[in-house]
């Protein structure tokens, strides 16, 4: 019996299905990826300019030192408690909450003392609240 000899076929890998799979994966990742666009708010803060406001004869001026000591209209208070500050402001204003309430604090003052002065102004009904600052060295 004589069998026909089989021809040896050339071994090759068909790349077409492989390329199709790669493209499908690429499309899958492109569609499923969430593109995050980080948005930041750009805020241009206003700068103070102009002349200093004229000092009114009747106003409540609270000065706070770096260690939290209060002075109301150049009168130093015995302690830095809220009740003491409130009584001193009531005496100076005579119950008139329409007077300007000006807070001047040292740059190293803890925030607690400034908020305490603002709280006293709010409890007494002052609506004209101002916080003073110092101009930067290059502005002078």
C-alpha positions in Angstrom: 0.0 0.0 0.0 1.3 3.2 -1.0 0.2 6.2 1.0 0.3 9.6 -0.4 2.8 11.7 1.4 1.3 14.8 3.0 2.8 18.0 2.1 4.2 20.0 4.9 2.3 23.1 5.4 4.0 26.3 6.3 3.3 27.2 9.9 2.1 30.8 10.3 0.1 32.8 12.7 -2.8 34.8 11.4 -2.5 38.3 13.0 -5.9 39.6 11.8 -7.8 38.3 14.9 -5.1 39.5 17.2 -5.2 43.0 15.7 -9.0 43.0 16.0 -8.8 42.1 19.7 -6.3 44.8 20.3 -8.5 47.4 18.7 -11.5 46.2 20.7 -9.5 46.6 23.9 -8.4 50.0 22.9 -12.0 51.1 22.2 -13.2 49.6 25.5 -10.6 51.5 27.5 -11.3 54.7 25.7 -15.0 54.5 26.3 -14.8 53.3 29.9 -12.2 55.8 31.1 -13.5 58.8 32.8 -11.7 61.9 31.9 -11.6 64.2 34.9 -11.1 67.9 34.3 -10.0 69.5 37.4 -11.6 72.9 37.7 -10.1 75.5 40.0 -11.7 78.7 40.9 -9.6 81.6 40.1 -10.4 84.4 42.5 -8.9 87.9 42.1 -9.0 89.4 45.5 -9.5 93.2 45.7 -6.8 95.4 46.9 -7.3 98.4 49.2 -6.7 101.8 47.7 -7.7 105.3 48.4 -7.4 107.6 51.4 -8.0 106.5 54.9 -11.5 107.1 56.2 -12.0 110.1 58.5 -12.1 109.2 62.1 -15.5 109.9 63.5 -15.9 111.4 66.9 -18.2 108.6 68.2 -17.1 105.1 67.3 -16.2 101.9 69.1 -12.6 101.0 68.6 -11.5 97.6 69.9 -7.7 97.0 69.8 -6.5 93.5 70.4 -2.8 92.8 71.3 -0.8 89.8 70.3 -1.4 88.1 73.6 -5.2 88.7 73.4 -5.5 91.8 75.6 -8.5 94.0 74.7 -8.6 97.8 74.7 -11.9 99.6 74.0 -11.4 103.2 72.9 -7.9 103.3 74.4 -9.1 101.9 77.7 -7.4 98.6 78.6 -9.7 95.9 80.0 -8.8 93.9 83.1 -9.2 90.6 81.4 -10.0 89.1 77.9 -13.3 87.5 78.8 -16.4 88.0 76.6 -18.5 89.5 79.4 -15.9 92.1 80.2 -15.6 93.2 76.6 -19.4 93.3 76.2 -19.8 95.5 79.2 -17.1 97.9 78.1 -18.6 98.2 74.6 -22.1 98.8 76.1 -20.7 101.6 78.2 -18.9 103.3 75.3 -21.8 103.0 72.9 -24.6 103.8 75.3 -26.8 101.3 73.6 -26.3 102.9 70.1 -25.7 100.0 67.7 -25.5 102.3 64.7 -22.0 103.5 65.7 -19.1 102.1 63.6 -17.4 99.1 65.3 -13.8 98.9 64.4 -11.6 96.0 65.3 -7.8 96.4 65.1 -5.8 93.3 65.9 -2.1 92.5 65.9 -0.9 90.2 63.2 0.1 87.6 65.7 -3.3 87.7 67.6 -4.9 84.3 67.8 -8.1 84.1 65.7 -10.2 83.3 68.8 -9.9 86.8 70.2 -10.9 88.5 66.9 -13.9 86.2 66.5 -14.8 86.9 70.2 -14.9 90.7 69.4 -16.9 90.1 66.3 -19.3 88.0 68.3 -19.8 90.7 70.9 -20.5 93.2 68.1 -23.1 90.8 66.6 -24.8 90.2 70.0 -25.1 93.9 70.6 -26.5 94.6 67.1 -23.7 96.5 65.5 -24.0 96.5 61.7 -21.1 98.8 60.7 -18.2 96.4 61.5 -14.8 97.1 60.2 -11.5 95.3 60.5 -8.4 97.4 60.0 -5.3 96.3 58.3 -1.8 97.7 57.7 -0.6 98.4 54.2 2.2 96.3 52.9 5.7 97.8 52.9 5.8 98.2 49.1 2.5 100.2 49.1 3.8 102.9 51.5 
